[in-house]
Amino acid sequence: MVLERPFTLEEKYISDMCWLITEWNEPATLDNPKCKILAAALFSAKSTLPKGSPRRVFIQDLAASLNRKGLLKNEKVDTFTKIGYNYMEI
């Protein structure tokens, strides 16, 4: 039996955000290339933007953009945004 290492809190938030994106009808694991793209974008924003409002605005803009492109359903925008805020603050 092989035990996988547990998720870090950052990895959990990224995985949860991947699951919310509707067009990704694939496993939302961190090995999924699409989740890696999301993780890279989140990491880049987190490492370059100051804490607080700039990071929150990035998450809001990301959620709105995904929604406009039909990748994030209206009813999932708030959840995606809340998880994104949590990710940005750790």
Summary of the structure (lengths in Angstrom):
residues: 90
radius of gyration: 13.1
end to end distance: 32.3
largest distance: 45.2
contacts: 230
relative contact order: 0.18
helix: 67%
strand: 0%
